[in-house]
């Protein structure tokens, strides 16, 4: 381990590498797959709005304001079959999609609690104004989310990449290569890499 400075070497005919691209840049040479363009990652502002009473409103799982620059609300209690009280939580997501990521991070971390809550409250007022009277508190989280920002050319690079499709026994499996950070995409990437690995080993 790194802590006790003891290392050992493992030799393998094939390896599946399941790490984000920004880590690949640190551990692999360009000709082994470290040559992918480095993605950018946006900070996320997560607001958990806690309500005393949500019984009188039929809230969908996902609510997005077409005119807002946020990702809207997710009803956190949507799949809770054992609700014991009238209250509930709406989780609001804001991701600055434009501008320099470093500047956006500085702007977010230098903002006050009230400033960070403002977008969630504006969206709430426009979509569910009747809930304002039952809002108890807003709990904030700031995430350095490891979901890459999707820009022009991401899919083309992934589909045409020799590192993903023509390997020397090293196969990559991570949602960074598509920009879609969901379980289904991760499963697809892992399945694809495993099939390529099996085919490679059957020929070697």
Secondary structure, DSSP 8 states (H G I E B T S, - for coil): -TTTT-------S-EEE-S-HHHHHHHS-GGGTTTS----B--EEEEEEEES--TTS---SEE--TTSSS-EEEETTTT-TT--SS-EEEEEEEE--SS-HHHHHHHHHTS-HHHHHHHHHHHHHHH-GGGGGGEEEEEEEEE----B---TTHHHHHHH-HHHHS-SSEEE--GGGTT--SHHHHHHHHHHHHHHHHHHHHH-
